């Protein structure tokens, strides 16, 4: 949590070296020891979990089997090995060739290649469904009413959850994974044509509106590096950068690209190692293990889940980001740990800002934030665990903003400045941050593992373990927060 004014100065206040060393030692030591406890539990239950979930044979760590129960990771690694690696490589070749010989037609040649790659991956019927969604959304955008474009996008998103349509589309493919790939593509396309259509409505008197044609919508949606899984780049950013690169593509630093490739390999190695050493995804389906595990193991499982999710999206977004850099397009920043909503922050300007945001008082801010979280929840399927996740995050955001408002008042700043030194202000900031981080980790566990796992963590931590376990958890997250504040301070 951050407060303006005094809190901003408190974050820049350095703490004694010995104090920071203690915080760092506690943070690193807790991680390592809790991960070791998860490793031990994984070894104890390995045979039972293997018989139930069918572990895969490890291919680069001898003697350990691999936990394949994380659907998203198994799904994308299978598709990358099967097809997507080659289609992405094709995009790189087409991009570099067109940049060298046909720079003025580069945007449209990349669009054609993206549609061809879409045809190869999801078939002509899948391509036809995507084009139908684009035609409907573009037709509604001609009315230039943002609310109608949003309603159209929500209804098209609802069509992805209709069982009757799903049964028809499943018959188009031989395997269920092919159908799921179509769903992923349609869901990501929904975000992109929503961005385009809202921008189209906003630019009703702008002279650039002629450029925002259906062809530009196709070029945006079928830009292949981000077609299947993101990261999300808003239409205005894409349009401006792509139009600039029609004349000249900025030269990319080869050293930076090589370092990026090395980082991606390291992230992949670390992610695969976690699947071999810690069977966190199989254990999450075993409530008896979670109920009987030690608090060290429980904490390690929670951290491992958030770390794995973070590494997974560093890879899923990192590879397209490197290709975007080769194309002369600046990609969005990669996600930070426990930031499960990173890919949607850019789209908030289409919901939060038009509805008033924080410019029109607390009630308007509460409504705008609720609508933004509601859309993210609905985009993910609107399941009960997503509703709980959205509610927890909304409450956290509201509490943080109320605290900011209180701290921004002059009498409050005077009291803080009179009774607390800058170092004590930073320590108070860390104490408040420990509460926010605890709630954030808990909400992410609900997002990643479901309601039942979230209930187990809540009951064991705050009910069965009261009061010492919550005190220990908040104490640890206080150290963790101070390390994060110090990292940001040094970075700035």
Buried (B, 14 or more C-beta within 10 A) or exposed (E): BBBEBBBEEBBEBEBEEEBBEBBBEBBEEBBEEBBBBBBBBBEEBBEEBBEEBEBBEBEEBEEBBBBBBBEBBBBBBEBBEEBBEEBBEBBBEBBBEBBEEEBEEBBBBBBBBBBBBBBBBBBEBBBEBBBEBBEBBBEBBEEBEBEBBBEBBBEBBEBBEEEEEEEEBBEBBEEEBBBBBBBBBBBBBBBBBBBBBBBBBBBEEEEEBEEBEEEBBBBBBBBBBBBBBBBBBBBBBBBEBBEEBBEEBEEBEEEEEEEBEEBBEEBBEBBBBBBBBBBBBBBBBBEEBBEEBEBBBBBBBBBBBBBBBBBBBBBBBBBBBBBBBBBBBEBBEBBEEBBBBBBBBBBBBBBBEBBBBBEEEEEBBBBBBBBBBBBBBBBBEBEEBBBBBBBBBBEBBBBBBEBBBEBBEEEBBEEBBEEBEBBEBBBBBBBBBBBBBBBBBBBBBBBBBBBBBBEBBBEBBBEEBEEEBBEBBBEBBBBBBBBBBBEEBEEE
